[in-house]
């Protein structure tokens, strides 16, 4: 520490005024220190407190000051450089003041942007460093600072000075508002600056080359070569005035830096918007103006303690927010970064980006500003550092962009033609001040002077006129230039093509449908070989001569021919076009006269049958002759089928008829009819006449049948063209479908031998006329008809034979209450079931038991009647009429054999209460089909009534009418086919035969007459 003659008094009685609301202040004690004579001094202060404190808070220890005798607010003036918590001692270095001192621990807010600046009034405000530590004499040095003039005066205003010699270092503005950097008689001077904006100034002195250089806002401004190095004229260093405290500056100063080296332009540009740490290499003094001050001194941030004592009338109000970093300039499309700020104590701080209008920003402590593409002009935004806002104004300097020219498409033109090519141009800065320079790669084809360019709002057209009668390829390059000399070019190819040539052709005549002889013509081309030229044809009438009716020959010599085949009469213009590879062409035309031919209508193919005449109409016309004068002739390809003698052609004014009568032979014949006009021109048409034979069918004789029989009829069919087995044979009509329906007839054609199978409707008699038709592949038909007569069977008719294993059952239920069951039987064994209505627990059945007729009736609940006849023994091989009746109201069961009531042996005679049946019927078996009948059965009748003995006697030897209402089922067995026993009533109770492999039909011997 520096020894001084000073007075120091520690006072602990006055309550201290807190520096701010968040400060931690030590106990009520402070020191009064003064130099002898109460003058300023610079020394290190070591102060011992009465409080305990931690070394961890040393970074927050600050020395606060106020003038002697003042009881107002304290001002922070210095940071603790060392702390000894064992002795409670804090040391502050380089204190330049006399007055009252106090220690407190206080954390300052973070600094945004350039932080704070000092205002100098231009009268007597300045800072002086008398420590003689800023030794730049005889050395290289650089001095930088931010300055903003408060007003523009016609007086010298110095910012930096050194020495009390008038020839010492002086940096500032002269009376002409020019910026000067001078010492002795060596002066570097800029032009005049008359604005009051913030500017960054830097001066450098190279002691090896004696070069004085001035920079403003990161740009080189001027330089001067001094006569010698900067001499040592005294080391007092002044801020805010010139040497010897002269020519005081009026305005704001910030970020003053003194270096002991020559800073390069790049180094100046890189750091002019960045607060320094204070320990950078070569930095010997740094006044950033951001520390709280006592308006008595300006703090040096470096460790060199080059503080400056304040003179004049400066107060705390001179310490203001700085906007030195607020104004930024960048080039169009060029980004830059901003150091958001810093913290005096090194604490972490937060940053919130603003939102510019013409750019995007990103980052935290370093903010990146990126202008939108092709935008220039002014922009503003703000950001916040720990709640302290900082505005930024950005000037985006326009950068000239080169013009743009679009693609120009290649073009092809003919000789002596003009090319017109469209293209576009754009220029962001000089859209309407562009110049165009066209250049031709071949002046003999296109001279530069024959290329003109016209533009409207960027839409341009290049018009190119080649030399007369010149062909070939040339490349045109168009260069567009803006007023600053930036250019863009685009090229296109221009082909000037010589068209091919074609010779003339004389007019020509021919007849319809007659090809011309080859018509000669020549073609030539200068660029394309003759055999590689393209020949095409157009016609004024495709009806007379179509394009497809023309053919070319095209040799390498160019001597070509065309052959035409007209299809209609009249006069047509033929155009022949020759084209080269670039679609340039030449055309020649000639007239073709086509004489008319008579025309005959196309006749379709016809079909007829042998020996059958056919009349075919058609029309004939002629452009030159009356239709009635046209002559018709006919030829045939086969006179055996159609001889000329059996044809007749007639013409009635063009409406014609061909009468054709084929022979008895079948086949196909080609017929050609020719029409000839009076000039001998003719036209023919051909068609095919198909003569088909008619299929034959053998006559079928009338025949008679009995009812319920299946009958087979055979007959033959044949045809000359269609295979006999492929002929269609069908029944096409039946006069009596009640007797026999179409579904009851089937026909099979086996190679022409046909089998017709018919079955009549059960128990139907009568006659029916049946027509059978044969059809060939041409749908020609023939038919035959015959009559069938169906008669009832006489007397007993037929019966069914049961073999002891077979039976028949109805397909639907029989409904009875009172009932009578009858049958004729001829047993071959003495036991077997005859008829059963129902099965299981409820039924009524008739059967043979040891040659005796038996009847069992079972009712629901188990009630049974079981009777066996004892009067008549039924012998095998003999026909018997058997019957029984049951009267439900009287609960009476009666048995009959040959209409004789039988004495019975009663096995069970239980009362059958409310007896009725609605169940199947079984013939030839008992109720559960376990006992089967062996022998013949005929005339089974089931009545839903109790028949008297007299009724039974009257009907047993004759067939009965199936219509009475009480007759539920009637089976006469008068059939000769099938496995179904037909019910003759209308109730449809047919029975299907079970377990049979043959048709069990036999002549009945029962005593029955018609």
VENRA-V617322 format. One record per residue. N is the residue number from 1. SS is DSSP state (@ for helix, = for strand, . for the rest). OMEGA is omega as a letter, one per 20 degrees, with the letter a starting at -180 (NA if undefined). Layout:
n,ss,omega
N,SS,OMEGA
N,SS,OMEGA
This chain:
n,ss,omega
1,.,r
2,.,r
3,.,r
4,.,r
5,.,a
6,=,r
7,=,r
8,=,a
9,=,r
10,=,a
11,=,a
12,.,a
13,.,a
14,.,r
15,.,a
16,.,r
17,.,a
18,.,r
19,.,r
20,.,a
21,.,a
22,.,a
23,.,r
24,=,a
25,=,r
26,.,a
27,.,a
28,.,r
29,.,r
30,=,a
31,=,r
32,=,a
33,=,r
34,=,r
35,=,r
36,@,a
37,@,r
38,@,r
39,.,r
40,.,r
41,.,r
42,=,a
43,=,r
44,=,r
45,=,r
46,=,a
47,=,r
48,=,a
49,.,r
50,.,a
51,.,r
52,.,r
53,.,a
54,.,r
55,@,a
56,@,r
57,@,a
58,@,a
59,@,r
60,@,a
61,=,a
62,=,r
63,=,r
64,=,a
65,=,r
66,=,a
67,.,r
68,.,r
69,.,a
70,.,r
71,.,a
72,.,a
73,.,r
74,.,r
75,=,r
76,=,a
77,=,a
78,=,r
79,=,r
80,.,r
81,.,r
82,=,a
83,=,r
84,=,a
85,.,r
86,.,r
87,.,a
88,.,a
89,=,r
90,=,r
91,=,r
92,=,a
93,=,r
94,=,a
95,=,a
96,=,a
97,.,r
98,.,a
99,=,a
100,=,a
101,=,r
102,=,r
103,=,r
104,=,r
105,=,a
106,.,r
107,.,a
108,.,r
109,.,r
110,.,a
111,=,r
112,=,r
113,.,a
114,.,r
115,.,a
116,=,r
117,=,r
118,=,r
119,=,r
120,=,a
121,=,r
122,.,a
123,.,a
124,.,a
125,.,r
126,=,r
127,=,a
128,=,r
129,=,a
130,.,a
131,.,r
132,.,r
133,.,a
134,.,a
135,.,r
136,.,r
137,.,r
138,.,a
139,.,r
140,.,r
141,=,r
142,=,r
143,=,r
144,=,r
145,=,r
146,=,a
147,=,r
148,=,a
149,=,r
150,.,r
151,.,r
152,.,a
153,.,r
154,.,r
155,.,a
156,.,a
157,=,a
158,=,a
159,=,a
160,=,r
161,=,r
162,=,r
163,.,r
164,.,r
165,.,a
166,.,r
167,.,a
168,.,a
169,=,r
170,=,r
171,=,r
172,=,a
173,=,r
174,.,a
175,.,r
176,.,a
177,.,r
178,=,r
179,=,a
180,=,r
181,=,a
182,=,r
183,=,a
184,.,r
185,.,a
186,=,a
187,=,r
188,=,a
189,=,r
190,=,r
191,=,a
192,=,r
193,.,a
194,.,r
195,.,r
196,.,r
197,.,r
198,=,r
199,=,r
200,=,r
201,=,r
202,=,r
203,=,r
204,=,r
205,=,r
206,=,a
207,.,r
208,.,a
209,.,a
210,.,a
211,=,r
212,=,a
213,=,r
214,=,r
215,=,r
216,=,r
217,.,r
218,.,r
219,=,r
220,=,a
221,=,a
222,=,r
223,=,a
224,=,r
225,=,a
226,.,r
227,.,a
228,.,r
229,.,r
230,.,a
231,.,r
232,.,a
233,.,a
234,.,a
235,.,r
236,.,a
237,=,a
238,=,r
239,=,r
240,.,r
241,.,r
242,=,r
243,@,r
244,@,r
245,@,r
246,=,r
247,.,a
248,.,a
249,.,r
250,=,a
251,=,a
252,=,r
253,=,a
254,=,r
255,=,r
256,=,a
257,=,r
258,=,a
259,=,r
260,.,r
261,.,r
262,.,r
263,.,r
264,.,r
265,@,r
266,@,r
267,@,r
268,@,a
269,@,a
270,@,a
271,@,a
272,.,r
273,.,a
274,.,r
275,.,a
276,.,r
277,.,a
278,.,a
279,.,r
280,.,a
281,.,r
282,.,a
283,=,a
284,=,r
285,=,a
286,=,r
287,=,a
288,.,r
289,.,a
290,.,a
291,.,r
292,.,a
293,.,a
294,.,a
295,.,r
296,.,r
297,=,r
298,=,a
299,.,r
300,.,a
301,.,a
302,.,r
303,.,a
304,.,r
305,.,r
306,.,r
307,.,a
308,=,r
309,=,a
310,=,r
311,=,r
312,.,a
313,.,a
314,.,r
315,.,a
316,@,r
317,@,r
318,@,r
319,=,a
320,=,r
321,=,a
322,.,r
323,.,a
324,.,a
325,.,a
326,.,a
327,=,a
328,=,r
329,=,r
330,=,r
331,=,r
332,.,r
333,.,a
334,.,a
335,.,r
336,=,a
337,=,r
338,=,r
339,=,a
340,.,a
341,=,r
342,=,r
343,.,a
344,.,a
345,.,a
346,.,a
347,.,r
348,.,r
349,.,a
350,.,a
351,=,r
352,=,a
353,.,r
354,.,a
355,.,r
356,.,a
357,.,a
358,.,a
359,=,r
360,=,r
361,=,r
362,=,r
363,=,a
364,.,a
365,.,r
366,=,a
367,=,r
368,=,r
369,=,a
370,=,a
371,=,r
372,.,a
373,.,r
374,.,r
375,.,r
376,.,a
377,=,a
378,=,r
379,=,r
380,=,r
381,=,r
382,=,r
383,=,a
384,=,r
385,=,r
386,.,r
387,.,r
388,=,a
389,=,r
390,=,a
391,=,r
392,=,r
393,=,a
394,=,r
395,=,r
396,=,a
397,=,r
398,.,r
399,.,a
400,.,r
401,.,r
402,.,r
403,.,r
404,=,r
405,=,a
406,.,r
407,.,r
408,.,a
409,.,r
410,.,a
411,=,r
412,=,r
413,=,r
414,=,r
415,.,r
416,.,r
417,.,a
418,=,r
419,=,r
420,=,a
421,=,r
422,=,r
423,=,a
424,=,r
425,=,r
426,=,r
427,.,a
428,.,a
429,.,a
430,.,a
431,.,a
432,.,a
433,.,a
434,.,r
435,=,a
436,=,r
437,=,r
438,=,r
439,=,r
440,=,r
441,.,a
442,.,a
443,.,a
444,.,r
445,.,r
446,.,r
447,.,a
448,@,a
449,@,a
450,@,r
451,=,r
452,=,a
453,=,r
454,=,a
455,=,r
456,=,r
457,.,r
458,.,r
459,=,a
460,=,r
461,=,r
462,=,r
463,=,a
464,=,r
465,=,r
466,.,r
467,.,a
468,.,r
469,.,r
470,.,r
471,.,r
472,=,a
473,=,r
474,=,r
475,=,r
476,=,r
477,=,r
478,=,r
479,=,r
480,=,a
481,=,r
482,.,a
483,.,r
484,.,r
485,.,r
486,.,a
487,=,r
488,=,a
489,=,r
490,=,a
491,=,r
492,=,r
493,=,r
494,=,r
495,=,r
496,=,a
497,=,r
498,.,a
499,.,r
500,.,r
501,=,r
502,=,a
503,.,a
504,.,a
505,.,r
506,.,r
507,.,a
508,=,r
509,=,r
510,=,r
511,=,a
512,.,r
513,.,r
514,.,a
515,=,r
516,.,r
517,.,a
518,.,a
519,=,a
520,=,r
521,=,a
522,=,r
523,=,r
524,=,r
525,.,a
526,.,a
527,.,a
528,.,r
529,.,a
530,@,a
531,@,r
532,@,r
533,.,a
534,=,r
535,=,r
536,=,a
537,=,r
538,=,a
539,=,r
540,.,r
541,.,r
542,.,r
543,.,r
544,.,r
545,.,r
546,.,r
547,@,a
548,@,r
549,@,r
550,=,r
551,=,a
552,=,q
553,=,a
554,=,r
555,.,a
556,.,a
557,.,a
558,.,r
559,=,a
560,=,r
561,=,r
562,=,r
563,=,a
564,=,r
565,=,a
566,.,r
567,.,r
568,.,a
569,.,r
570,=,r
571,=,a
572,=,r
573,=,r
574,=,r
575,=,r
576,=,a
577,=,r
578,=,a
579,=,r
580,.,a
581,.,a
582,.,r
583,.,r
584,.,a
585,=,r
586,=,a
587,=,r
588,=,a
589,=,r
590,=,a
591,=,r
592,=,r
593,=,a
594,=,r
595,=,a
596,.,r
597,.,r
598,.,a
599,=,r
600,=,a
601,.,r
602,.,a
603,.,r
604,.,r
605,.,a
606,=,r
607,=,r
608,=,r
609,=,a
610,.,r
611,.,a
612,.,a
613,=,r
614,=,r
615,=,a
616,=,r
617,=,r
618,=,a
619,=,r
620,=,r
621,=,r
622,.,a
623,.,a
624,.,a
625,.,r
626,.,a
627,@,a
628,@,a
629,@,a
630,.,a
631,=,a
632,=,r
633,=,a
634,=,r
635,=,r
636,=,a
637,.,a
638,.,a
639,.,r
640,.,r
641,.,a
642,.,r
643,.,r
644,@,a
645,@,a
646,@,r
647,=,r
648,=,r
649,=,r
650,=,a
651,=,r
652,=,a
653,.,r
654,.,r
655,=,a
656,=,r
657,=,r
658,=,r
659,=,a
660,=,r
661,=,r
662,.,r
663,.,r
664,.,r
665,.,r
666,.,a
667,=,a
668,=,a
669,=,r
670,=,a
671,=,r
672,=,r
673,=,a
674,=,r
675,=,a
676,=,r
677,.,a
678,.,r
679,.,r
680,.,r
681,.,a
682,=,r
683,=,a
684,=,r
685,=,r
686,=,r
687,=,a
688,=,r
689,=,r
690,=,a
691,=,a
692,=,r
693,.,r
694,.,r
695,.,r
696,=,r
697,=,a
698,.,r
699,.,r
700,.,a
701,.,r
702,.,a
703,=,r
704,=,r
705,=,r
706,=,a
707,.,r
708,.,r
709,.,r
710,=,a
711,=,a
712,=,r
713,=,r
714,=,r
715,=,a
716,=,r
717,=,a
718,=,r
719,.,a
720,.,a
721,.,a
722,.,r
723,.,a
724,@,a
725,@,r
726,@,r
727,.,r
728,=,a
729,=,a
730,=,r
731,=,a
732,=,r
733,=,r
734,=,a
735,.,a
736,.,a
737,.,r
738,.,r
739,.,a
740,.,a
741,.,a
742,@,a
743,@,a
744,@,r
745,=,r
746,=,a
747,=,r
748,=,r
749,=,a
750,=,r
751,.,r
752,.,r
753,=,a
754,=,r
755,=,r
756,=,r
757,=,r
758,=,r
759,=,a
760,.,r
761,.,a
762,.,r
763,.,r
764,.,r
765,.,a
766,=,r
767,=,r
768,=,r
769,=,a
770,=,r
771,=,r
772,=,a
773,=,r
774,=,a
775,=,r
776,.,a
777,.,r
778,.,a
779,.,r
780,.,a
781,=,r
782,=,a
783,=,r
784,=,a
785,=,r
786,=,a
787,=,r
788,=,r
789,=,a
790,=,a
791,=,r
792,.,r
793,.,a
794,.,r
795,.,a
796,.,r
797,.,a
798,=,r
799,=,r
800,=,r
801,=,r
802,=,a
803,=,a
804,.,r
805,.,a
806,.,r
807,=,r
808,=,a
809,=,a
810,=,r
811,.,r
812,.,a
813,.,r
814,=,a
815,=,r
816,=,r
817,.,r
818,.,a
819,=,r
820,=,r
821,=,a
822,=,r
823,=,r
824,=,a
825,=,r
826,=,a
827,=,r
828,.,r
829,.,a
830,.,a
831,.,r
832,=,r
833,=,a
834,=,r
835,=,r
836,=,r
837,=,a
838,=,a
839,=,r
840,.,a
841,.,a
842,=,a
843,=,r
844,=,a
845,=,r
846,=,a
847,=,r
848,=,r
849,=,a
850,.,r
851,.,r
852,=,r
853,=,r
854,=,r
855,=,r
856,=,r
857,=,r
858,=,r
859,.,r
860,.,a
861,.,r
862,.,r
863,.,a
864,=,r
865,=,a
866,=,a
867,=,r
868,=,a
869,=,r
870,.,a
871,.,a
872,.,r
873,.,a
874,.,a
875,.,r
876,.,r
877,.,a
878,.,r
879,=,r
880,=,r
881,=,a
882,=,a
883,=,r
884,=,r
885,=,r
886,=,r
887,=,a
888,.,a
889,.,r
890,.,a
891,.,a
892,=,r
893,=,a
894,=,a
895,=,a
896,=,r
897,=,a
898,.,r
899,.,r
900,=,r
901,=,a
902,.,r
903,.,a
904,=,r
905,=,a
906,=,r
907,=,r
908,=,r
909,=,r
910,.,a
911,.,r
912,.,a
913,.,r
914,.,a
915,.,r
916,.,a
917,=,r
918,=,a
919,=,a
920,.,r
921,=,r
922,=,r
923,=,r
924,.,a
925,=,r
926,.,a
927,.,r
928,.,r
929,.,r
930,.,r
931,.,a
932,=,r
933,.,r
934,=,a
935,=,a
936,=,r
937,=,r
938,=,r
939,=,r
940,=,a
941,=,r
942,=,a
943,=,r
944,.,a
945,.,r
946,.,a
947,.,r
948,.,r
949,@,a
950,@,r
951,@,a
952,@,a
953,@,a
954,@,a
955,@,a
956,.,a
957,.,r
958,=,r
959,.,a
960,.,r
961,.,a
962,.,a
963,.,a
964,.,a
965,.,a
966,.,r
967,=,a
968,=,r
969,=,a
970,=,a
971,=,r
972,.,a
973,.,a
974,.,a
975,.,r
976,.,a
977,.,r
978,.,a
979,.,r
980,=,r
981,=,a
982,.,r
983,.,a
984,.,r
985,.,r
986,.,a
987,.,r
988,.,a
989,.,r
990,.,r
991,=,r
992,=,a
993,=,a
994,=,r
995,.,r
996,.,a
997,.,r
998,.,r
999,.,a
1000,.,a
1001,=,a
1002,=,r
1003,=,a
1004,.,r
1005,.,r
1006,.,a
1007,.,a
1008,.,r
1009,=,r
1010,.,NA
